[in-house]
Amino acid sequence: IYNIERIESMDEIYVSSFSDKINSDKIFYSHHIDGPFGFFPAIKVYRSIIAITENKYIRTSFPVHKHDYCLTKGDFISFDYNRDIHYMEF
């Protein structure tokens, strides 16, 4: 019924920062969605974030769902990359 495909070009290692002023990822600190597939109801793209180091400060927030997560070593979360509004905060 479903076709599940890995999007290898989306694989990345991201190092978060305590400031949006010392990196090029300022968009991550504002409410946003990613990618164009939210306009196509049959296509869903899920992103998974896996924390590989200890973290007590930086949170991934989902304002529509009223949840935020402070992922630390070994924690993970997956969400609809094109539909779930999300942002980082510290």
Chimera marker file (.cmm) of the C-alpha trace (Angstrom):
<marker_set name="trace">
<marker id="1" x="0.000" y="0.000" z="0.000" r="1" g="1" b="0" radius="0.5"/>
<marker id="2" x="2.815" y="2.413" z="0.882" r="1" g="1" b="0" radius="0.5"/>
<marker id="3" x="6.157" y="3.071" z="-0.714" r="1" g="1" b="0" radius="0.5"/>
<marker id="4" x="8.802" y="4.103" z="1.815" r="1" g="1" b="0" radius="0.5"/>
<marker id="5" x="12.033" y="5.563" z="0.485" r="1" g="1" b="0" radius="0.5"/>
<marker id="6" x="15.078" y="6.985" z="2.209" r="1" g="1" b="0" radius="0.5"/>
<marker id="7" x="16.123" y="10.446" z="1.041" r="1" g="1" b="0" radius="0.5"/>
<marker id="8" x="19.884" y="10.109" z="1.409" r="1" g="1" b="0" radius="0.5"/>
<marker id="9" x="20.533" y="13.732" z="0.478" r="1" g="1" b="0" radius="0.5"/>
<marker id="10" x="18.720" y="14.738" z="3.708" r="1" g="1" b="0" radius="0.5"/>
<marker id="11" x="21.112" y="12.772" z="5.935" r="1" g="1" b="0" radius="0.5"/>
<marker id="12" x="23.273" y="15.196" z="7.888" r="1" g="1" b="0" radius="0.5"/>
<marker id="13" x="25.082" y="15.805" z="11.109" r="1" g="1" b="0" radius="0.5"/>
<marker id="14" x="23.985" y="19.081" z="12.636" r="1" g="1" b="0" radius="0.5"/>
<marker id="15" x="25.827" y="20.757" z="15.485" r="1" g="1" b="0" radius="0.5"/>
<marker id="16" x="23.539" y="23.141" z="17.345" r="1" g="1" b="0" radius="0.5"/>
<marker id="17" x="24.709" y="26.389" z="18.836" r="1" g="1" b="0" radius="0.5"/>
<marker id="18" x="23.636" y="28.479" z="21.820" r="1" g="1" b="0" radius="0.5"/>
<marker id="19" x="23.175" y="31.489" z="19.588" r="1" g="1" b="0" radius="0.5"/>
<marker id="20" x="21.581" y="32.224" z="16.239" r="1" g="1" b="0" radius="0.5"/>
<marker id="21" x="24.192" y="34.940" z="15.663" r="1" g="1" b="0" radius="0.5"/>
<marker id="22" x="27.280" y="32.732" z="15.258" r="1" g="1" b="0" radius="0.5"/>
<marker id="23" x="26.010" y="30.299" z="12.639" r="1" g="1" b="0" radius="0.5"/>
<marker id="24" x="24.210" y="30.307" z="9.328" r="1" g="1" b="0" radius="0.5"/>
<marker id="25" x="21.126" y="28.507" z="10.641" r="1" g="1" b="0" radius="0.5"/>
<marker id="26" x="19.070" y="31.451" z="11.926" r="1" g="1" b="0" radius="0.5"/>
<marker id="27" x="15.947" y="29.967" z="10.336" r="1" g="1" b="0" radius="0.5"/>
<marker id="28" x="16.023" y="27.097" z="12.841" r="1" g="1" b="0" radius="0.5"/>
<marker id="29" x="15.286" y="29.556" z="15.653" r="1" g="1" b="0" radius="0.5"/>
<marker id="30" x="12.083" y="30.831" z="14.018" r="1" g="1" b="0" radius="0.5"/>
<marker id="31" x="8.813" y="28.939" z="13.517" r="1" g="1" b="0" radius="0.5"/>
<marker id="32" x="9.065" y="27.120" z="10.182" r="1" g="1" b="0" radius="0.5"/>
<marker id="33" x="8.315" y="24.090" z="8.069" r="1" g="1" b="0" radius="0.5"/>
<marker id="34" x="10.734" y="22.616" z="5.547" r="1" g="1" b="0" radius="0.5"/>
<marker id="35" x="10.316" y="21.607" z="1.940" r="1" g="1" b="0" radius="0.5"/>
<marker id="36" x="7.532" y="21.860" z="-0.624" r="1" g="1" b="0" radius="0.5"/>
<marker id="37" x="5.780" y="18.521" z="-0.077" r="1" g="1" b="0" radius="0.5"/>
<marker id="38" x="3.169" y="19.889" z="2.338" r="1" g="1" b="0" radius="0.5"/>
<marker id="39" x="1.184" y="20.889" z="-0.762" r="1" g="1" b="0" radius="0.5"/>
<marker id="40" x="0.899" y="17.246" z="-1.895" r="1" g="1" b="0" radius="0.5"/>
<marker id="41" x="-1.418" y="15.344" z="0.447" r="1" g="1" b="0" radius="0.5"/>
<marker id="42" x="-0.197" y="11.892" z="-0.586" r="1" g="1" b="0" radius="0.5"/>
<marker id="43" x="3.485" y="12.659" z="0.127" r="1" g="1" b="0" radius="0.5"/>
<marker id="44" x="4.846" y="12.668" z="3.650" r="1" g="1" b="0" radius="0.5"/>
<marker id="45" x="8.470" y="13.299" z="4.553" r="1" g="1" b="0" radius="0.5"/>
<marker id="46" x="9.507" y="12.430" z="8.093" r="1" g="1" b="0" radius="0.5"/>
<marker id="47" x="12.692" y="13.705" z="9.639" r="1" g="1" b="0" radius="0.5"/>
<marker id="48" x="14.260" y="11.944" z="12.587" r="1" g="1" b="0" radius="0.5"/>
<marker id="49" x="16.581" y="13.726" z="14.970" r="1" g="1" b="0" radius="0.5"/>
<marker id="50" x="18.892" y="11.591" z="17.094" r="1" g="1" b="0" radius="0.5"/>
<marker id="51" x="20.897" y="13.225" z="19.889" r="1" g="1" b="0" radius="0.5"/>
<marker id="52" x="24.440" y="11.878" z="20.023" r="1" g="1" b="0" radius="0.5"/>
<marker id="53" x="25.802" y="13.991" z="22.892" r="1" g="1" b="0" radius="0.5"/>
<marker id="54" x="24.544" y="15.196" z="26.260" r="1" g="1" b="0" radius="0.5"/>
<marker id="55" x="22.246" y="18.241" z="26.094" r="1" g="1" b="0" radius="0.5"/>
<marker id="56" x="20.465" y="20.200" z="28.809" r="1" g="1" b="0" radius="0.5"/>
<marker id="57" x="19.815" y="23.455" z="26.980" r="1" g="1" b="0" radius="0.5"/>
<marker id="58" x="18.635" y="23.286" z="23.375" r="1" g="1" b="0" radius="0.5"/>
<marker id="59" x="15.025" y="22.239" z="22.777" r="1" g="1" b="0" radius="0.5"/>
<marker id="60" x="13.099" y="21.341" z="19.643" r="1" g="1" b="0" radius="0.5"/>
<marker id="61" x="9.621" y="22.855" z="19.900" r="1" g="1" b="0" radius="0.5"/>
<marker id="62" x="6.360" y="22.124" z="18.109" r="1" g="1" b="0" radius="0.5"/>
<marker id="63" x="4.025" y="25.060" z="18.903" r="1" g="1" b="0" radius="0.5"/>
<marker id="64" x="0.874" y="23.665" z="17.254" r="1" g="1" b="0" radius="0.5"/>
<marker id="65" x="1.161" y="20.467" z="19.293" r="1" g="1" b="0" radius="0.5"/>
<marker id="66" x="2.255" y="22.416" z="22.381" r="1" g="1" b="0" radius="0.5"/>
<marker id="67" x="5.238" y="20.139" z="23.003" r="1" g="1" b="0" radius="0.5"/>
<marker id="68" x="8.941" y="20.728" z="23.243" r="1" g="1" b="0" radius="0.5"/>
<marker id="69" x="11.738" y="18.228" z="23.660" r="1" g="1" b="0" radius="0.5"/>
<marker id="70" x="15.205" y="18.609" z="25.114" r="1" g="1" b="0" radius="0.5"/>
<marker id="71" x="16.847" y="15.684" z="23.376" r="1" g="1" b="0" radius="0.5"/>
<marker id="72" x="19.943" y="14.328" z="25.058" r="1" g="1" b="0" radius="0.5"/>
<marker id="73" x="22.278" y="11.451" z="24.230" r="1" g="1" b="0" radius="0.5"/>
<marker id="74" x="20.296" y="8.496" z="22.883" r="1" g="1" b="0" radius="0.5"/>
<marker id="75" x="16.956" y="10.348" z="22.573" r="1" g="1" b="0" radius="0.5"/>
<marker id="76" x="15.233" y="10.712" z="19.233" r="1" g="1" b="0" radius="0.5"/>
<marker id="77" x="12.140" y="12.225" z="17.664" r="1" g="1" b="0" radius="0.5"/>
<marker id="78" x="10.514" y="11.975" z="14.239" r="1" g="1" b="0" radius="0.5"/>
<marker id="79" x="8.087" y="14.467" z="12.734" r="1" g="1" b="0" radius="0.5"/>
<marker id="80" x="6.475" y="15.449" z="9.447" r="1" g="1" b="0" radius="0.5"/>
<marker id="81" x="9.171" y="17.686" z="8.022" r="1" g="1" b="0" radius="0.5"/>
<marker id="82" x="6.826" y="19.487" z="5.615" r="1" g="1" b="0" radius="0.5"/>
<marker id="83" x="3.784" y="19.991" z="7.834" r="1" g="1" b="0" radius="0.5"/>
<marker id="84" x="4.788" y="20.207" z="11.505" r="1" g="1" b="0" radius="0.5"/>
<marker id="85" x="5.765" y="23.749" z="12.436" r="1" g="1" b="0" radius="0.5"/>
<marker id="86" x="8.928" y="23.511" z="14.516" r="1" g="1" b="0" radius="0.5"/>
<marker id="87" x="11.866" y="25.546" z="15.795" r="1" g="1" b="0" radius="0.5"/>
<marker id="88" x="14.818" y="25.371" z="18.147" r="1" g="1" b="0" radius="0.5"/>
<marker id="89" x="15.175" y="27.320" z="21.365" r="1" g="1" b="0" radius="0.5"/>
<marker id="90" x="17.569" y="27.439" z="24.281" r="1" g="1" b="0" radius="0.5"/>
<link id1="1" id2="2" r="1" g="1" b="0" radius="0.2"/>
<link id1="2" id2="3" r="1" g="1" b="0" radius="0.2"/>
<link id1="3" id2="4" r="1" g="1" b="0" radius="0.2"/>
<link id1="4" id2="5" r="1" g="1" b="0" radius="0.2"/>
<link id1="5" id2="6" r="1" g="1" b="0" radius="0.2"/>
<link id1="6" id2="7" r="1" g="1" b="0" radius="0.2"/>
<link id1="7" id2="8" r="1" g="1" b="0" radius="0.2"/>
<link id1="8" id2="9" r="1" g="1" b="0" radius="0.2"/>
<link id1="9" id2="10" r="1" g="1" b="0" radius="0.2"/>
<link id1="10" id2="11" r="1" g="1" b="0" radius="0.2"/>
<link id1="11" id2="12" r="1" g="1" b="0" radius="0.2"/>
<link id1="12" id2="13" r="1" g="1" b="0" radius="0.2"/>
<link id1="13" id2="14" r="1" g="1" b="0" radius="0.2"/>
<link id1="14" id2="15" r="1" g="1" b="0" radius="0.2"/>
<link id1="15" id2="16" r="1" g="1" b="0" radius="0.2"/>
<link id1="16" id2="17" r="1" g="1" b="0" radius="0.2"/>
<link id1="17" id2="18" r="1" g="1" b="0" radius="0.2"/>
<link id1="18" id2="19" r="1" g="1" b="0" radius="0.2"/>
<link id1="19" id2="20" r="1" g="1" b="0" radius="0.2"/>
<link id1="20" id2="21" r="1" g="1" b="0" radius="0.2"/>
<link id1="21" id2="22" r="1" g="1" b="0" radius="0.2"/>
<link id1="22" id2="23" r="1" g="1" b="0" radius="0.2"/>
<link id1="23" id2="24" r="1" g="1" b="0" radius="0.2"/>
<link id1="24" id2="25" r="1" g="1" b="0" radius="0.2"/>
<link id1="25" id2="26" r="1" g="1" b="0" radius="0.2"/>
<link id1="26" id2="27" r="1" g="1" b="0" radius="0.2"/>
<link id1="27" id2="28" r="1" g="1" b="0" radius="0.2"/>
<link id1="28" id2="29" r="1" g="1" b="0" radius="0.2"/>
<link id1="29" id2="30" r="1" g="1" b="0" radius="0.2"/>
<link id1="30" id2="31" r="1" g="1" b="0" radius="0.2"/>
<link id1="31" id2="32" r="1" g="1" b="0" radius="0.2"/>
<link id1="32" id2="33" r="1" g="1" b="0" radius="0.2"/>
<link id1="33" id2="34" r="1" g="1" b="0" radius="0.2"/>
<link id1="34" id2="35" r="1" g="1" b="0" radius="0.2"/>
<link id1="35" id2="36" r="1" g="1" b="0" radius="0.2"/>
<link id1="36" id2="37" r="1" g="1" b="0" radius="0.2"/>
<link id1="37" id2="38" r="1" g="1" b="0" radius="0.2"/>
<link id1="38" id2="39" r="1" g="1" b="0" radius="0.2"/>
<link id1="39" id2="40" r="1" g="1" b="0" radius="0.2"/>
<link id1="40" id2="41" r="1" g="1" b="0" radius="0.2"/>
<link id1="41" id2="42" r="1" g="1" b="0" radius="0.2"/>
<link id1="42" id2="43" r="1" g="1" b="0" radius="0.2"/>
<link id1="43" id2="44" r="1" g="1" b="0" radius="0.2"/>
<link id1="44" id2="45" r="1" g="1" b="0" radius="0.2"/>
<link id1="45" id2="46" r="1" g="1" b="0" radius="0.2"/>
<link id1="46" id2="47" r="1" g="1" b="0" radius="0.2"/>
<link id1="47" id2="48" r="1" g="1" b="0" radius="0.2"/>
<link id1="48" id2="49" r="1" g="1" b="0" radius="0.2"/>
<link id1="49" id2="50" r="1" g="1" b="0" radius="0.2"/>
<link id1="50" id2="51" r="1" g="1" b="0" radius="0.2"/>
<link id1="51" id2="52" r="1" g="1" b="0" radius="0.2"/>
<link id1="52" id2="53" r="1" g="1" b="0" radius="0.2"/>
<link id1="53" id2="54" r="1" g="1" b="0" radius="0.2"/>
<link id1="54" id2="55" r="1" g="1" b="0" radius="0.2"/>
<link id1="55" id2="56" r="1" g="1" b="0" radius="0.2"/>
<link id1="56" id2="57" r="1" g="1" b="0" radius="0.2"/>
<link id1="57" id2="58" r="1" g="1" b="0" radius="0.2"/>
<link id1="58" id2="59" r="1" g="1" b="0" radius="0.2"/>
<link id1="59" id2="60" r="1" g="1" b="0" radius="0.2"/>
<link id1="60" id2="61" r="1" g="1" b="0" radius="0.2"/>
<link id1="61" id2="62" r="1" g="1" b="0" radius="0.2"/>
<link id1="62" id2="63" r="1" g="1" b="0" radius="0.2"/>
<link id1="63" id2="64" r="1" g="1" b="0" radius="0.2"/>
<link id1="64" id2="65" r="1" g="1" b="0" radius="0.2"/>
<link id1="65" id2="66" r="1" g="1" b="0" radius="0.2"/>
<link id1="66" id2="67" r="1" g="1" b="0" radius="0.2"/>
<link id1="67" id2="68" r="1" g="1" b="0" radius="0.2"/>
<link id1="68" id2="69" r="1" g="1" b="0" radius="0.2"/>
<link id1="69" id2="70" r="1" g="1" b="0" radius="0.2"/>
<link id1="70" id2="71" r="1" g="1" b="0" radius="0.2"/>
<link id1="71" id2="72" r="1" g="1" b="0" radius="0.2"/>
<link id1="72" id2="73" r="1" g="1" b="0" radius="0.2"/>
<link id1="73" id2="74" r="1" g="1" b="0" radius="0.2"/>
<link id1="74" id2="75" r="1" g="1" b="0" radius="0.2"/>
<link id1="75" id2="76" r="1" g="1" b="0" radius="0.2"/>
<link id1="76" id2="77" r="1" g="1" b="0" radius="0.2"/>
<link id1="77" id2="78" r="1" g="1" b="0" radius="0.2"/>
<link id1="78" id2="79" r="1" g="1" b="0" radius="0.2"/>
<link id1="79" id2="80" r="1" g="1" b="0" radius="0.2"/>
<link id1="80" id2="81" r="1" g="1" b="0" radius="0.2"/>
<link id1="81" id2="82" r="1" g="1" b="0" radius="0.2"/>
<link id1="82" id2="83" r="1" g="1" b="0" radius="0.2"/>
<link id1="83" id2="84" r="1" g="1" b="0" radius="0.2"/>
<link id1="84" id2="85" r="1" g="1" b="0" radius="0.2"/>
<link id1="85" id2="86" r="1" g="1" b="0" radius="0.2"/>
<link id1="86" id2="87" r="1" g="1" b="0" radius="0.2"/>
<link id1="87" id2="88" r="1" g="1" b="0" radius="0.2"/>
<link id1="88" id2="89" r="1" g="1" b="0" radius="0.2"/>
<link id1="89" id2="90" r="1" g="1" b="0" radius="0.2"/>
</marker_set>
